Structures are given as C-alpha cells and as structure tokens.
Amino acid sequence: MALDTAIRHLKTGNLRKAHDVVQNDPSEFGCWAHGIVHLIEGDLPNARYWYRRAHRTFPRAQDPSAEIDALVVAWKKGTE
C-alpha cells in the first residue's frame, strides 16, 4: 500500500520520496503524512494546512518521530 511506502521513507528521512507518495493520497492518513513531511522540512504553515486537511491537531511539541509513530498506530488500527 502507498502509505506503507510513505511511512518507510519518512522513517529513513527520504522526504522527497515520501512527499512524492503522499501528495497523491487525499485520505486523512495521507494528509497527515503529508503534514509530517512539511513538519520535518520546517515548513510549518504548509504542515498546519495538511494537518487541518487530516482533521488532526497540530502537534505542540513538533516531534516528527512521535508523529510518525502515532500515524503508524492509528493507520494500523484503521486497517484492521
């Protein structure tokens, strides 16, 4: 699945490849992952936009690894 690929790229720091995947995923999970890409890049206005599209609260701590972990947990729950 595409989100698996995006998550793998996020975890390895390959933001370009992660972005290529998530920019074509309009799901809430895809938008959340897209927001994480921009969070890591430091593009906070764009990250906030994608978090809003994902119906997620923008993380106060702005810890990308915690966000990736939360995305994985939520996505796995949603695909069970």
Secondary structure, DSSP 8 states (H G I E B T S, - for coil): -HHHHHHHHHHHT-HHHHHHHHTT--SHHHHHHHHHHHHHHT-HHHHHHHHHHTT----SS--HHHHHHHHHHHHHHHT-
